[in-house]
């Protein structure tokens, strides 16, 4: 169950958050970032498997991930699920619900997570005093569109081994931006979820992990990944995975 936490004067704010260099305040002047402290008034804690929002819910806010990770997924009338993204700390989710003020996907915690709540009405009010805030949201929307383009390219143009290599490199790049090792990390999503996202079967994903290990590209134990030959993985992916 979700737990909502009110932000107090003693709480970490945008101006003091370690993620400010990759989250909403990216590139903003220090004075403007300090004003952003007014924007975040609560956070939500999500146990693993809990939904932050569901498809069809009213969009009252977007969310900055403070810790943990979430997945977004679509679901049709028959219950068929398509995972559309895996999001990490410092990344924003819920942007796709702004057009019609209705969320168009589900967002579910892959592990115990915490998000900052960025209410739309507060954002509109504050943007009158911080004009650059609208520019920031245009940047975030562009990032969301680019992410969608990469997924379409992966599903439509890349071979199965390229898809998995590109996925691992993209994850490595994003974790490195958070200060973690780009070579050793834990997959918070299952192989089945990776396959769903990449348009591959569970068997194909497992077979490819085994092949990558045999060829000396990586070592994998359950969900622990150790990339051994980053350059070979880049060559195999055949694409820009940043």
PyMOL commands that set and color helices and strands:
alter all, ss='L'
color gray80, all
select helices_A, chain A and resi 14-16+30-38+95-97+120-127+132-157+160-177+191-198+202-214+230-237
alter helices_A, ss='H'
color red, helices_A
select strands_A, chain A and resi 3-6+40-46+51-53+61-67+69-75+81-88+92-93+106-109+113-119+184-186+218-221+224-227
alter strands_A, ss='S'
color yellow, strands_A
deselect
rebuild
show_as cartoon
